[in-house]
């Protein structure tokens, strides 16, 4: 009787053990499947951050794709990334990309991109860029991006136009870009420190500047998560909360106001321009652009008169389908369409 009971107990134990092993196998299989699903989502979100929009004719390719980090991290590696906008004739290529997220927080993604980068368009504009470090973070919801931050150290970029032969070199010690969805709107904040631009055949006199911009685009949250079918800024409105350029010694220029783009890409808007230390700004611009010194002198005199002779100026600028006027009646020039 004792032997029979022992045999029965042993059989139950084996069945429990087999059930436990089976459960472990099922859980492990689900975990592995979930891990590969998560890295697939990671790939989609990172490439979307670089511009991929299938519904807008923008494709992205990751060369030598490799998934890494199993089992505790979700990671992706590419030896090269290429993005092509087949509609607007724009192509871009970037060097090595690595990205990762914790298994327990797959919607928070960190990624790094190595330089160099090359961007070209069908109109003959070519941009080459390199940097010492580029780090970015993304917060996703579902299959889209909700917000992101990018920091770039030691940026150097060359911009060459085959159309007019213009050659510009841009440098920035530190650059930050913040984007996020706020309901249907897209909010963007951009800041640069120790930035400079050198234009070929023009003397470089103005000192390095610090600048930042805070902009809201109405109804364009879909540009971030890929749901915007158009992907353009035409027929879009927004608010330029504040754009500030500071070249030191109290020389600060600020621009703000609402704006809109028409279907052709021309801008309209009502802006307030504030200039501190008008005299030093005038002198710096005359030295940097000697061919325009008479125009700069005339503009400075007009602004100074509107400020009742003061050196701190606040004036209204109006843009009407690309045509810019001072205080609504003094023409300043035209802004080309985007």
C-alpha positions as CSV (number, residue, x, y, z in Angstrom):
1,X,0.0,0.0,0.0
2,X,2.9,2.3,0.9
3,X,4.6,1.5,-2.4
4,X,1.5,2.2,-4.4
5,X,1.1,5.6,-2.7
6,X,4.7,6.5,-3.4
7,X,4.3,5.6,-7.0
8,X,1.2,7.8,-7.3
9,X,2.9,10.7,-5.7
10,X,5.9,10.3,-8.0
11,X,3.6,10.5,-11.0
12,X,1.9,13.6,-9.8
13,X,5.4,15.2,-9.2
14,X,6.5,14.4,-12.7
15,X,3.3,15.9,-14.2
16,X,3.8,19.1,-12.1
17,X,7.4,19.3,-13.2
18,X,6.5,18.8,-16.9
19,X,3.8,21.5,-16.5
20,X,6.3,23.9,-14.9
21,X,8.8,23.3,-17.7
22,X,6.1,23.8,-20.3
23,X,5.1,27.0,-18.6
24,X,8.7,28.3,-18.6
25,X,9.0,27.4,-22.3
26,X,5.8,29.3,-23.2
27,X,6.8,32.3,-21.1
28,X,10.3,32.3,-22.7
29,X,8.8,32.0,-26.2
30,X,6.4,34.9,-25.5
31,X,9.3,37.0,-24.1
32,X,11.5,36.3,-27.2
33,X,8.6,37.1,-29.5
34,X,7.9,40.3,-27.5
35,X,11.6,41.3,-27.7
36,X,11.7,41.0,-31.4
37,X,8.4,42.9,-31.8
38,X,9.9,45.6,-29.6
39,X,13.1,45.9,-31.6
40,X,11.0,46.1,-34.8
41,X,9.1,49.0,-33.2
42,X,12.4,50.5,-32.1
43,X,13.7,50.4,-35.7
44,X,10.5,52.1,-37.1
45,X,10.6,54.9,-34.5
46,X,14.3,55.7,-34.9
47,X,14.0,55.7,-38.7
48,X,10.9,57.9,-38.5
49,X,12.9,60.3,-36.3
50,X,15.4,60.5,-39.2
51,X,12.6,61.4,-41.6
52,X,11.0,58.2,-42.9
53,X,7.4,58.8,-44.0
54,X,6.1,56.1,-46.3
55,X,2.8,57.9,-46.8
56,X,4.7,61.0,-48.0
57,X,7.1,59.1,-50.3
58,X,10.1,59.3,-47.9
59,X,12.0,56.0,-47.5
60,X,14.8,55.1,-45.1
61,X,17.3,52.3,-45.3
62,X,19.4,50.8,-42.5
63,X,22.6,49.1,-43.8
64,X,24.0,46.0,-41.9
65,X,21.0,46.0,-39.5
66,X,21.8,44.2,-36.3
67,X,19.6,43.7,-33.2
68,X,21.4,43.7,-29.9
69,X,20.9,43.7,-26.2
70,X,18.9,40.5,-25.6
71,X,17.6,39.7,-23.1
72,X,17.6,42.8,-20.9
73,X,17.8,45.6,-23.4
74,X,16.4,46.4,-26.8
75,X,19.0,47.6,-29.2
76,X,19.6,48.3,-32.9
77,X,22.8,49.0,-34.9
78,X,23.2,50.3,-38.5
79,X,26.6,50.8,-40.2
80,X,24.9,53.5,-42.4
81,X,21.5,55.2,-42.8
82,X,20.1,56.6,-46.0
83,X,16.9,58.6,-46.3
84,X,15.3,59.5,-49.7
85,X,12.5,62.0,-50.3
86,X,11.3,60.8,-53.7
87,X,8.6,63.5,-54.0
88,X,10.9,66.6,-53.3
89,X,14.1,65.1,-54.6
90,X,16.1,65.2,-51.3
91,X,18.5,62.5,-50.2
92,X,20.6,62.2,-47.0
93,X,23.1,59.7,-45.7
94,X,24.5,59.3,-42.2
95,X,27.2,57.2,-40.6
96,X,26.8,54.6,-37.8
97,X,23.6,54.6,-35.8
98,X,23.1,52.8,-32.5
99,X,19.9,52.9,-30.4
100,X,18.6,51.2,-27.3
101,X,15.8,51.0,-24.8
102,X,15.2,49.1,-21.6
103,X,12.9,46.1,-21.8
104,X,10.7,47.5,-19.1
105,X,10.4,50.9,-20.8
106,X,10.5,50.3,-24.6
107,X,8.9,53.6,-25.4
108,X,11.9,55.6,-24.1
109,X,14.6,55.4,-26.7
110,X,18.2,56.6,-26.6
111,X,20.1,56.8,-29.9
112,X,23.5,58.1,-31.2
113,X,24.5,59.0,-34.7
114,X,28.0,59.3,-35.9
115,X,29.2,61.8,-38.5
116,X,29.7,62.6,-41.3
117,X,26.3,63.3,-42.9
118,X,25.5,64.4,-46.5
119,X,22.3,66.0,-47.7
120,X,21.5,66.9,-51.3
121,X,18.4,68.2,-53.2
122,X,17.4,68.3,-56.8
123,X,18.0,72.1,-57.0
124,X,21.8,71.6,-56.5
125,X,22.0,72.4,-52.7
126,X,24.5,70.2,-50.9
127,X,25.1,70.1,-47.2
128,X,28.0,68.2,-45.6
129,X,28.2,68.0,-41.8
130,X,30.3,66.5,-39.0
131,X,30.2,66.6,-35.2
132,X,32.0,65.3,-32.2
133,X,28.9,63.9,-30.6
134,X,25.2,63.5,-31.3
135,X,22.9,62.1,-28.7
136,X,19.1,61.9,-28.9
137,X,16.2,60.6,-26.9
138,X,12.6,59.8,-28.0
139,X,9.4,59.2,-26.2
140,X,6.9,57.2,-28.2
141,X,3.3,56.3,-28.1
142,X,2.0,53.4,-30.1
143,X,4.0,53.4,-33.3
144,X,4.7,57.1,-33.3
145,X,7.0,59.7,-31.7
146,X,5.4,61.9,-29.0
147,X,8.5,64.0,-28.1
148,X,12.2,64.1,-28.7
149,X,15.4,65.9,-27.7
150,X,18.7,66.0,-29.6
151,X,22.0,67.5,-28.5
152,X,24.9,68.0,-30.9
153,X,28.5,69.0,-29.8
154,X,31.1,70.5,-32.1
155,X,28.9,70.8,-35.2
156,X,30.6,71.9,-38.5
157,X,28.6,72.1,-41.7
158,X,29.3,73.3,-45.2
159,X,26.5,74.5,-47.5
160,X,27.1,74.8,-51.2
161,X,24.6,75.9,-53.8
162,X,25.2,74.8,-57.4
163,X,22.5,77.3,-58.4
164,X,24.3,80.5,-57.4
165,X,27.7,79.2,-56.4
166,X,27.3,80.4,-52.8
167,X,29.4,78.7,-50.2
168,X,28.7,78.9,-46.4
169,X,30.4,77.3,-43.5
170,X,28.5,77.0,-40.2
171,X,29.9,76.0,-36.8
172,X,28.3,75.7,-33.4
173,X,29.8,74.6,-30.1
174,X,26.5,73.2,-28.8
175,X,23.1,72.7,-30.4
176,X,19.9,71.5,-28.8
177,X,16.6,70.7,-30.5
178,X,13.4,69.9,-28.5
179,X,10.2,68.8,-30.2
180,X,6.9,67.6,-28.7
181,X,3.3,67.2,-29.5
182,X,0.8,69.4,-27.6
183,X,-2.6,68.2,-28.7
184,X,-2.8,68.8,-32.4
185,X,0.1,71.3,-32.4
186,X,3.8,70.8,-32.8
187,X,6.1,72.7,-30.4
188,X,9.8,73.2,-31.3
189,X,12.6,74.8,-29.3
190,X,16.1,75.2,-30.9
191,X,19.2,76.7,-29.2
192,X,22.8,77.2,-30.4
193,X,25.8,78.4,-28.5
194,X,29.0,79.8,-29.9
195,X,27.6,79.6,-33.4
196,X,29.2,81.3,-36.5
197,X,28.6,81.5,-40.2
198,X,31.3,82.3,-42.8
199,X,30.2,83.3,-46.3
200,X,32.6,82.8,-49.1
201,X,34.1,86.1,-50.4
202,X,32.7,88.1,-47.4
203,X,34.9,89.2,-44.5
204,X,34.0,87.5,-41.2
205,X,33.7,90.3,-38.6
206,X,30.7,89.5,-36.5
207,X,31.5,87.5,-33.4
208,X,30.1,84.1,-32.6
209,X,26.5,84.3,-31.4
210,X,24.1,82.5,-29.1
211,X,20.6,82.1,-30.5
212,X,17.4,80.3,-29.6
213,X,14.0,80.0,-31.1
214,X,10.6,78.9,-29.7
215,X,8.0,78.0,-32.3
216,X,4.5,76.4,-32.4
217,X,3.0,75.0,-35.6
218,X,-0.7,74.7,-35.4
219,X,-2.2,71.3,-36.4
220,X,1.2,69.8,-37.3
221,X,1.7,67.3,-34.4
222,X,1.5,64.6,-37.1
223,X,4.9,65.7,-38.5
224,X,6.4,64.0,-35.4
225,X,4.6,60.7,-35.3
226,X,4.2,60.3,-39.1
227,X,0.4,60.7,-39.2
228,X,0.6,63.9,-41.2
229,X,0.0,62.7,-44.8
230,X,1.3,65.9,-46.4
231,X,4.6,66.5,-44.5
232,X,4.9,70.1,-45.8
233,X,4.5,73.5,-44.1
234,X,2.4,75.0,-47.0
235,X,-1.0,76.2,-45.8
236,X,0.2,76.1,-42.2
237,X,0.0,78.7,-39.4
238,X,1.8,79.1,-36.2
239,X,3.4,81.4,-33.6
240,X,7.0,82.6,-33.4
241,X,7.0,83.0,-29.6
242,X,10.5,84.3,-29.5
243,X,13.7,84.2,-31.6
244,X,16.7,85.7,-29.9
245,X,20.2,86.4,-31.3
246,X,22.8,87.6,-28.9
247,X,26.4,88.5,-30.0
248,X,27.5,89.7,-26.6
249,X,28.1,93.2,-25.0
250,X,24.4,93.8,-24.8
251,X,23.8,93.4,-28.5
252,X,20.6,91.4,-28.6
253,X,17.9,91.1,-31.4
254,X,14.5,89.6,-30.7
255,X,11.7,88.7,-33.2
256,X,8.2,87.4,-32.3
257,X,4.7,87.2,-33.7
258,X,2.1,85.0,-35.5
259,X,2.7,83.8,-39.0
260,X,1.3,81.6,-41.8
261,X,2.3,80.0,-45.1
262,X,0.1,80.0,-48.1
263,X,-0.3,77.1,-50.6
264,X,2.7,78.4,-52.6
265,X,4.9,78.5,-49.4
266,X,5.0,82.3,-49.1
267,X,5.0,83.7,-45.5
268,X,2.6,86.3,-44.1
269,X,2.6,87.6,-40.5
270,X,2.8,90.4,-38.0
271,X,6.1,90.5,-36.1
272,X,7.7,92.7,-33.5
273,X,11.4,93.3,-33.9
274,X,13.4,94.5,-30.9
275,X,17.1,95.6,-31.2
276,X,19.3,96.5,-28.3
277,X,22.5,98.5,-29.0
278,X,21.5,99.5,-32.6
279,X,24.8,101.4,-33.2
280,X,27.1,98.4,-32.5
281,X,24.8,96.1,-34.6
282,X,25.0,98.7,-37.5
283,X,28.8,99.0,-37.3
284,X,29.3,95.2,-37.2
285,X,27.0,94.6,-40.2
286,X,28.7,97.4,-42.2
287,X,32.1,95.8,-41.6
288,X,30.9,92.3,-42.4
289,X,29.0,93.4,-45.6
290,X,30.8,96.5,-46.9
291,X,28.9,96.4,-50.2
292,X,25.6,97.1,-48.3
293,X,26.9,99.8,-45.9
294,X,24.8,102.6,-47.5
295,X,21.6,100.5,-47.1
296,X,22.6,99.5,-43.6
297,X,23.2,103.2,-42.7
298,X,19.8,104.2,-44.1
299,X,18.0,101.4,-42.3
300,X,19.8,102.3,-39.0
301,X,18.9,106.0,-39.3
302,X,15.2,105.1,-40.0
303,X,15.1,102.7,-37.0
304,X,16.8,105.3,-34.8
305,X,14.3,108.0,-35.8
306,X,11.4,105.6,-35.0
307,X,13.1,105.1,-31.6
308,X,13.2,108.9,-31.0
309,X,16.9,108.9,-31.2
310,X,17.5,106.0,-28.8
311,X,19.8,103.0,-29.3
312,X,17.1,100.4,-28.3
313,X,14.5,99.9,-31.0
314,X,11.1,98.2,-31.1
315,X,9.3,98.2,-34.5
316,X,6.6,96.3,-36.3
317,X,7.4,94.2,-39.3
318,X,4.6,92.9,-41.7
319,X,5.0,90.1,-44.1
320,X,2.4,89.8,-46.9
321,X,2.9,86.8,-49.2
322,X,6.6,87.1,-48.8
323,X,6.8,90.9,-49.1
324,X,8.2,92.5,-45.9
325,X,7.5,96.1,-44.9
326,X,8.5,98.1,-41.8
327,X,5.5,99.5,-39.9
328,X,3.3,98.5,-42.7
329,X,4.5,100.9,-45.4
330,X,8.3,100.9,-45.8
331,X,9.4,98.1,-48.1
332,X,12.3,96.0,-46.9
333,X,12.5,93.2,-49.4
334,X,11.0,89.7,-50.1
335,X,11.3,86.3,-48.5
336,X,11.4,83.4,-51.0
337,X,8.8,80.5,-50.6
338,X,9.7,77.5,-48.4
